[in-house]
């Protein structure tokens, strides 16, 4: 019973996850390997989406057994692929796209209140739906199926790498083992706790904060006809966090880290990198992500942003105007998250998943 309470507390978001070396290996090999395949087959879109697919599974598993991790990784792969597919369908439709992103983000934020893993998965779902909209045309066409297939291929590759790494590397840093019966009981308790929270305003507060920030991001992007306005919503998804008690300080840290990441990416992309340079940079950042994700989110944000900038710039000419647009969009997204998502709510009490 004490062990179940400890696991329940951790899954609800009360404890920091320990570093798992298999996540670093999976991120490095999965993302860099996917880019290598993209360059080898002269299909950079495949390399880009496959790398994102590998990223979504690189840190998605925490179970003790291979079976548990396989289930967790498969769920992450299905959720990520569904998000990209949904994004490609609703992309390019103006206000309709913006409205869909707000609604999807609200649902993801609401369901993410069940547990810490659910909160992480909901953020990723928002991110990959937004990324999908940047590639979609708002209708069914061959690429509507091809793009999610690329993503799923990278996820499957990342899944295989993650399971091999789990099998070969020491398991000392992993979570407490729970029996299937205990796992079901814990899941039921988390679901009951989440359902009870919806009877109070605090259970809906993060959903409302996400709705407000995403609505503002979409209105600004569409009204001012910003060419890459999805970057504003993407920044909101990365920066905004659930626990409002510490959200203002940590969101400022995330915002500074995100903006610094854009500047760092700009300095790195002043020179046109050869293919091996892109692969090396993405591989290094992918390996560092799991290390800082639960230790210093400012550094994590600073790593995520240049990785996104580099990956979206692969095969394209990077100009100063493009980097300035990305920096401006990042500042707008950070400002929305800090002001509309944190500051105006800072006097209200909330409980939820961190």
TORVEXMI-408827 format. One record per residue (C-alpha): z, x, y; chain; residue number from 0. Coordinates in nm, 2 decimals, padded with zeros to 4 digits, always signed. Layout:
N
DOZA       up     east    north   torba   mivex
DOZA        Z        X        Y       A     NUM
...
***
This chain:
354
DOZA       up     east    north   torba   mivex
DOZA   +00.00   +00.00   +00.00       A       0
DOZA   +00.08   +00.28   +00.24       A       1
DOZA   -00.25   +00.45   +00.16       A       2
DOZA   -00.43   +00.12   +00.22       A       3
DOZA   -00.26   +00.09   +00.56       A       4
DOZA   -00.36   +00.44   +00.65       A       5
DOZA   -00.72   +00.38   +00.56       A       6
DOZA   -00.72   +00.05   +00.74       A       7
DOZA   -00.60   +00.22   +01.06       A       8
DOZA   -00.87   +00.49   +01.03       A       9
DOZA   -01.15   +00.24   +00.97       A      10
DOZA   -01.03   +00.03   +01.26       A      11
DOZA   -01.07   +00.33   +01.48       A      12
DOZA   -00.72   +00.46   +01.52       A      13
DOZA   -00.78   +00.81   +01.39       A      14
DOZA   -01.03   +01.09   +01.44       A      15
DOZA   -01.26   +01.17   +01.16       A      16
DOZA   -01.25   +01.52   +01.02       A      17
DOZA   -01.54   +01.76   +01.03       A      18
DOZA   -01.77   +01.73   +00.72       A      19
DOZA   -02.00   +02.03   +00.66       A      20
DOZA   -02.24   +01.81   +00.46       A      21
DOZA   -02.32   +01.62   +00.79       A      22
DOZA   -02.42   +01.94   +00.96       A      23
DOZA   -02.64   +02.05   +00.68       A      24
DOZA   -02.80   +01.70   +00.65       A      25
DOZA   -02.87   +01.69   +01.03       A      26
DOZA   -03.01   +02.04   +01.04       A      27
DOZA   -03.24   +02.02   +00.73       A      28
DOZA   -03.32   +01.65   +00.77       A      29
DOZA   -03.43   +01.65   +01.13       A      30
DOZA   -03.59   +02.00   +01.15       A      31
DOZA   -03.76   +01.94   +00.81       A      32
DOZA   -03.91   +01.62   +00.93       A      33
DOZA   -04.05   +01.79   +01.24       A      34
DOZA   -04.20   +02.06   +01.02       A      35
DOZA   -04.37   +01.79   +00.81       A      36
DOZA   -04.50   +01.63   +01.12       A      37
DOZA   -04.66   +01.95   +01.24       A      38
DOZA   -04.79   +02.04   +00.90       A      39
DOZA   -04.97   +01.70   +00.87       A      40
DOZA   -05.07   +01.71   +01.23       A      41
DOZA   -04.90   +01.38   +01.29       A      42
DOZA   -04.64   +01.43   +01.57       A      43
DOZA   -04.55   +01.05   +01.58       A      44
DOZA   -04.45   +01.08   +01.21       A      45
DOZA   -04.25   +01.39   +01.28       A      46
DOZA   -04.07   +01.23   +01.58       A      47
DOZA   -03.98   +00.90   +01.40       A      48
DOZA   -03.90   +01.08   +01.07       A      49
DOZA   -03.66   +01.30   +01.26       A      50
DOZA   -03.49   +01.00   +01.41       A      51
DOZA   -03.47   +00.85   +01.07       A      52
DOZA   -03.30   +01.16   +00.94       A      53
DOZA   -03.06   +01.16   +01.23       A      54
DOZA   -02.94   +00.80   +01.16       A      55
DOZA   -02.82   +00.90   +00.81       A      56
DOZA   -02.70   +01.25   +00.88       A      57
DOZA   -02.35   +01.15   +00.97       A      58
DOZA   -02.34   +00.80   +00.83       A      59
DOZA   -02.14   +00.86   +00.51       A      60
DOZA   -01.77   +00.93   +00.46       A      61
DOZA   -01.70   +00.80   +00.11       A      62
DOZA   -01.55   +01.03   -00.15       A      63
DOZA   -01.80   +00.97   -00.43       A      64
DOZA   -02.17   +01.01   -00.45       A      65
DOZA   -02.20   +00.64   -00.52       A      66
DOZA   -02.00   +00.54   -00.21       A      67
DOZA   -02.21   +00.77   +00.01       A      68
DOZA   -02.53   +00.65   -00.14       A      69
DOZA   -02.44   +00.29   -00.05       A      70
DOZA   -02.33   +00.39   +00.31       A      71
DOZA   -02.65   +00.60   +00.37       A      72
DOZA   -02.87   +00.32   +00.23       A      73
DOZA   -02.71   +00.07   +00.47       A      74
DOZA   -02.77   +00.31   +00.76       A      75
DOZA   -03.13   +00.36   +00.66       A      76
DOZA   -03.20   -00.02   +00.63       A      77
DOZA   -03.02   -00.09   +00.96       A      78
DOZA   -03.21   +00.19   +01.15       A      79
DOZA   -03.55   +00.09   +01.01       A      80
DOZA   -03.49   -00.27   +01.09       A      81
DOZA   -03.39   -00.18   +01.45       A      82
DOZA   -03.71   +00.03   +01.50       A      83
DOZA   -03.93   -00.25   +01.35       A      84
DOZA   -03.76   -00.51   +01.57       A      85
DOZA   -03.81   -00.28   +01.87       A      86
DOZA   -04.19   -00.23   +01.80       A      87
DOZA   -04.23   -00.61   +01.79       A      88
DOZA   -04.06   -00.69   +02.12       A      89
DOZA   -04.18   -00.39   +02.31       A      90
DOZA   -04.43   -00.42   +02.60       A      91
DOZA   -04.35   -00.79   +02.69       A      92
DOZA   -04.19   -00.74   +03.03       A      93
DOZA   -03.90   -00.98   +03.10       A      94
DOZA   -03.91   -01.11   +02.74       A      95
DOZA   -03.85   -00.76   +02.61       A      96
DOZA   -03.56   -00.71   +02.85       A      97
DOZA   -03.41   -01.04   +02.75       A      98
DOZA   -03.44   -00.95   +02.38       A      99
DOZA   -03.27   -00.61   +02.43       A     100
DOZA   -02.98   -00.78   +02.61       A     101
DOZA   -02.93   -01.04   +02.33       A     102
DOZA   -02.97   -00.78   +02.05       A     103
DOZA   -02.73   -00.54   +02.23       A     104
DOZA   -02.47   -00.83   +02.27       A     105
DOZA   -02.49   -00.92   +01.90       A     106
DOZA   -02.46   -00.55   +01.80       A     107
DOZA   -02.16   -00.50   +02.03       A     108
DOZA   -01.99   -00.81   +01.89       A     109
DOZA   -02.03   -00.72   +01.53       A     110
DOZA   -01.93   -00.36   +01.60       A     111
DOZA   -01.58   -00.47   +01.67       A     112
DOZA   -01.51   -00.50   +01.30       A     113
DOZA   -01.43   -00.13   +01.25       A     114
DOZA   -01.51   +00.22   +01.37       A     115
DOZA   -01.81   +00.27   +01.13       A     116
DOZA   -01.94   -00.07   +01.25       A     117
DOZA   -01.90   +00.04   +01.61       A     118
DOZA   -02.10   +00.35   +01.55       A     119
DOZA   -02.36   +00.16   +01.35       A     120
DOZA   -02.39   -00.10   +01.63       A     121
DOZA   -02.45   +00.18   +01.89       A     122
DOZA   -02.72   +00.33   +01.67       A     123
DOZA   -02.88   -00.01   +01.62       A     124
DOZA   -02.90   -00.05   +02.00       A     125
DOZA   -03.04   +00.29   +02.05       A     126
DOZA   -03.31   +00.26   +01.79       A     127
DOZA   -03.41   -00.08   +01.89       A     128
DOZA   -03.46   +00.05   +02.25       A     129
DOZA   -03.65   +00.35   +02.11       A     130
DOZA   -03.87   +00.11   +01.91       A     131
DOZA   -03.96   -00.09   +02.22       A     132
DOZA   -04.09   +00.23   +02.38       A     133
DOZA   -04.35   +00.25   +02.10       A     134
DOZA   -04.43   -00.12   +02.05       A     135
DOZA   -04.70   -00.33   +02.18       A     136
DOZA   -04.55   -00.67   +02.15       A     137
DOZA   -04.76   -00.79   +01.86       A     138
DOZA   -04.83   -00.73   +01.49       A     139
DOZA   -05.08   -00.46   +01.43       A     140
DOZA   -05.10   -00.17   +01.18       A     141
DOZA   -04.87   +00.05   +01.38       A     142
DOZA   -04.60   -00.23   +01.36       A     143
DOZA   -04.56   -00.14   +01.00       A     144
DOZA   -04.65   +00.23   +01.02       A     145
DOZA   -04.38   +00.33   +01.27       A     146
DOZA   -04.09   +00.18   +01.08       A     147
DOZA   -04.23   +00.33   +00.76       A     148
DOZA   -04.23   +00.68   +00.92       A     149
DOZA   -03.87   +00.62   +01.03       A     150
DOZA   -03.77   +00.50   +00.67       A     151
DOZA   -03.94   +00.81   +00.52       A     152
DOZA   -03.73   +01.04   +00.74       A     153
DOZA   -03.42   +00.84   +00.65       A     154
DOZA   -03.49   +00.87   +00.28       A     155
DOZA   -03.55   +01.25   +00.32       A     156
DOZA   -03.22   +01.28   +00.52       A     157
DOZA   -03.04   +01.06   +00.25       A     158
DOZA   -03.15   +01.29   -00.03       A     159
DOZA   -03.05   +01.60   +00.17       A     160
DOZA   -02.71   +01.45   +00.25       A     161
DOZA   -02.64   +01.36   -00.11       A     162
DOZA   -02.74   +01.71   -00.23       A     163
DOZA   -02.52   +01.87   +00.04       A     164
DOZA   -02.23   +01.64   -00.06       A     165
DOZA   -02.27   +01.75   -00.42       A     166
DOZA   -02.28   +02.12   -00.34       A     167
DOZA   -02.03   +02.16   -00.06       A     168
DOZA   -01.65   +02.14   -00.08       A     169
DOZA   -01.50   +01.80   -00.04       A     170
DOZA   -01.17   +01.91   +00.11       A     171
DOZA   -01.24   +01.76   +00.45       A     172
DOZA   -01.33   +01.41   +00.33       A     173
DOZA   -01.14   +01.08   +00.35       A     174
DOZA   -00.88   +00.94   +00.13       A     175
DOZA   -01.00   +00.79   -00.19       A     176
DOZA   -00.96   +00.42   -00.24       A     177
DOZA   -01.02   +00.21   -00.55       A     178
DOZA   -01.30   -00.06   -00.54       A     179
DOZA   -01.02   -00.33   -00.53       A     180
DOZA   -00.85   -00.16   -00.24       A     181
DOZA   -01.18   -00.12   -00.06       A     182
DOZA   -01.24   -00.49   -00.09       A     183
DOZA   -00.89   -00.58   +00.04       A     184
DOZA   -00.93   -00.34   +00.33       A     185
DOZA   -01.27   -00.49   +00.42       A     186
DOZA   -01.12   -00.84   +00.41       A     187
DOZA   -00.83   -00.74   +00.63       A     188
DOZA   -01.07   -00.58   +00.89       A     189
DOZA   -01.29   -00.89   +00.88       A     190
DOZA   -00.99   -01.11   +00.93       A     191
DOZA   -00.86   -00.90   +01.21       A     192
DOZA   -01.20   -00.91   +01.39       A     193
DOZA   -01.23   -01.28   +01.34       A     194
DOZA   -00.89   -01.34   +01.49       A     195
DOZA   -00.97   -01.12   +01.79       A     196
DOZA   -01.26   -01.35   +01.88       A     197
DOZA   -01.00   -01.62   +01.96       A     198
DOZA   -00.90   -01.41   +02.26       A     199
DOZA   -01.09   -01.28   +02.56       A     200
DOZA   -01.02   -00.92   +02.46       A     201
DOZA   -01.24   -00.98   +02.15       A     202
DOZA   -01.54   -01.06   +02.37       A     203
DOZA   -01.48   -00.81   +02.65       A     204
DOZA   -01.69   -00.53   +02.52       A     205
DOZA   -01.98   -00.77   +02.44       A     206
DOZA   -01.96   -00.90   +02.80       A     207
DOZA   -01.96   -00.54   +02.94       A     208
DOZA   -02.26   -00.45   +02.73       A     209
DOZA   -02.44   -00.76   +02.84       A     210
DOZA   -02.37   -00.69   +03.21       A     211
DOZA   -02.48   -00.33   +03.19       A     212
DOZA   -02.79   -00.39   +02.98       A     213
DOZA   -02.90   -00.69   +03.20       A     214
DOZA   -02.87   -00.47   +03.50       A     215
DOZA   -03.06   -00.19   +03.33       A     216
DOZA   -03.35   -00.42   +03.23       A     217
DOZA   -03.36   -00.59   +03.58       A     218
DOZA   -03.38   -00.25   +03.75       A     219
DOZA   -03.64   -00.11   +03.52       A     220
DOZA   -03.87   -00.42   +03.53       A     221
DOZA   -03.82   -00.51   +03.90       A     222
DOZA   -03.89   -00.16   +04.02       A     223
DOZA   -04.17   -00.11   +03.76       A     224
DOZA   -04.02   +00.21   +03.63       A     225
DOZA   -04.26   +00.37   +03.38       A     226
DOZA   -03.99   +00.49   +03.14       A     227
DOZA   -03.73   +00.23   +03.21       A     228
DOZA   -03.61   +00.23   +02.85       A     229
DOZA   -03.43   +00.55   +02.93       A     230
DOZA   -03.18   +00.36   +03.15       A     231
DOZA   -03.09   +00.12   +02.87       A     232
DOZA   -03.08   +00.42   +02.62       A     233
DOZA   -02.83   +00.60   +02.85       A     234
DOZA   -02.61   +00.29   +02.87       A     235
DOZA   -02.61   +00.27   +02.49       A     236
DOZA   -02.50   +00.64   +02.46       A     237
DOZA   -02.25   +00.64   +02.75       A     238
DOZA   -02.07   +00.31   +02.73       A     239
DOZA   -01.77   +00.31   +02.50       A     240
DOZA   -01.55   +00.03   +02.36       A     241
DOZA   -01.19   +00.13   +02.45       A     242
DOZA   -01.16   +00.03   +02.81       A     243
DOZA   -00.81   +00.19   +02.85       A     244
DOZA   -00.97   +00.54   +02.85       A     245
DOZA   -01.33   +00.43   +02.91       A     246
DOZA   -01.35   +00.52   +03.28       A     247
DOZA   -01.25   +00.88   +03.23       A     248
DOZA   -01.44   +00.93   +02.91       A     249
DOZA   -01.75   +00.75   +03.05       A     250
DOZA   -01.75   +00.99   +03.35       A     251
DOZA   -01.73   +01.28   +03.10       A     252
DOZA   -02.02   +01.13   +02.90       A     253
DOZA   -02.22   +01.07   +03.22       A     254
DOZA   -02.17   +01.42   +03.34       A     255
DOZA   -02.26   +01.55   +02.99       A     256
DOZA   -02.57   +01.33   +02.97       A     257
DOZA   -02.69   +01.43   +03.32       A     258
DOZA   -02.62   +01.80   +03.24       A     259
DOZA   -02.82   +01.75   +02.92       A     260
DOZA   -03.13   +01.64   +03.11       A     261
DOZA   -03.10   +01.94   +03.35       A     262
DOZA   -03.06   +02.17   +03.05       A     263
DOZA   -03.36   +02.02   +02.88       A     264
DOZA   -03.56   +02.06   +03.20       A     265
DOZA   -03.47   +02.43   +03.21       A     266
DOZA   -03.57   +02.47   +02.84       A     267
DOZA   -03.90   +02.28   +02.88       A     268
DOZA   -04.01   +02.48   +03.19       A     269
DOZA   -04.19   +02.69   +02.93       A     270
DOZA   -04.42   +02.52   +02.68       A     271
DOZA   -04.25   +02.58   +02.34       A     272
DOZA   -04.45   +02.66   +02.03       A     273
DOZA   -04.40   +02.43   +01.73       A     274
DOZA   -04.14   +02.66   +01.58       A     275
DOZA   -03.95   +02.66   +01.91       A     276
DOZA   -03.93   +02.27   +01.90       A     277
DOZA   -03.82   +02.28   +01.54       A     278
DOZA   -03.55   +02.55   +01.61       A     279
DOZA   -03.41   +02.37   +01.91       A     280
DOZA   -03.39   +02.03   +01.74       A     281
DOZA   -03.24   +02.19   +01.43       A     282
DOZA   -02.97   +02.37   +01.62       A     283
DOZA   -02.87   +02.06   +01.82       A     284
DOZA   -02.88   +01.85   +01.51       A     285
DOZA   -02.64   +02.09   +01.34       A     286
DOZA   -02.40   +02.09   +01.63       A     287
DOZA   -02.39   +01.71   +01.68       A     288
DOZA   -02.14   +01.63   +01.40       A     289
DOZA   -01.91   +01.91   +01.51       A     290
DOZA   -01.86   +01.77   +01.87       A     291
DOZA   -01.91   +01.40   +01.80       A     292
DOZA   -01.54   +01.33   +01.73       A     293
DOZA   -01.40   +01.62   +01.93       A     294
DOZA   -01.56   +01.63   +02.28       A     295
DOZA   -01.80   +01.35   +02.36       A     296
DOZA   -01.90   +01.51   +02.69       A     297
DOZA   -02.04   +01.80   +02.49       A     298
DOZA   -02.19   +01.56   +02.24       A     299
DOZA   -02.37   +01.37   +02.51       A     300
DOZA   -02.49   +01.69   +02.66       A     301
DOZA   -02.64   +01.78   +02.32       A     302
DOZA   -02.79   +01.44   +02.25       A     303
DOZA   -02.97   +01.41   +02.58       A     304
DOZA   -03.18   +01.73   +02.56       A     305
DOZA   -03.25   +01.66   +02.20       A     306
DOZA   -03.39   +01.32   +02.30       A     307
DOZA   -03.58   +01.47   +02.59       A     308
DOZA   -03.73   +01.75   +02.37       A     309
DOZA   -03.83   +01.51   +02.09       A     310
DOZA   -03.99   +01.26   +02.33       A     311
DOZA   -04.17   +01.55   +02.49       A     312
DOZA   -04.32   +01.70   +02.18       A     313
DOZA   -04.70   +01.72   +02.21       A     314
DOZA   -04.69   +01.62   +02.58       A     315
DOZA   -04.71   +01.82   +02.90       A     316
DOZA   -04.37   +01.82   +03.06       A     317
DOZA   -04.39   +01.81   +03.44       A     318
DOZA   -04.12   +01.84   +03.70       A     319
DOZA   -04.19   +01.48   +03.80       A     320
DOZA   -04.13   +01.36   +03.44       A     321
DOZA   -03.79   +01.55   +03.42       A     322
DOZA   -03.70   +01.41   +03.76       A     323
DOZA   -03.77   +01.06   +03.64       A     324
DOZA   -03.56   +01.12   +03.33       A     325
DOZA   -03.27   +01.26   +03.54       A     326
DOZA   -03.29   +00.96   +03.78       A     327
DOZA   -03.30   +00.71   +03.49       A     328
DOZA   -03.00   +00.89   +03.34       A     329
DOZA   -02.80   +00.88   +03.66       A     330
DOZA   -02.88   +00.50   +03.70       A     331
DOZA   -02.77   +00.44   +03.34       A     332
DOZA   -02.45   +00.64   +03.38       A     333
DOZA   -02.37   +00.46   +03.71       A     334
DOZA   -02.42   +00.12   +03.55       A     335
DOZA   -02.19   +00.22   +03.26       A     336
DOZA   -01.92   +00.36   +03.48       A     337
DOZA   -01.92   +00.08   +03.75       A     338
DOZA   -02.02   -00.23   +03.56       A     339
DOZA   -01.90   -00.13   +03.22       A     340
DOZA   -01.57   +00.04   +03.30       A     341
DOZA   -01.45   +00.04   +03.66       A     342
DOZA   -01.45   -00.34   +03.73       A     343
DOZA   -01.28   -00.40   +03.39       A     344
DOZA   -01.02   -00.12   +03.42       A     345
DOZA   -00.74   -00.35   +03.52       A     346
DOZA   -00.78   -00.58   +03.22       A     347
DOZA   -00.61   -00.52   +02.89       A     348
DOZA   -00.83   -00.49   +02.59       A     349
DOZA   -00.79   -00.41   +02.23       A     350
DOZA   -01.07   -00.31   +01.99       A     351
DOZA   -01.24   -00.04   +01.82       A     352
DOZA   -01.28   +00.29   +01.99       A     353
***
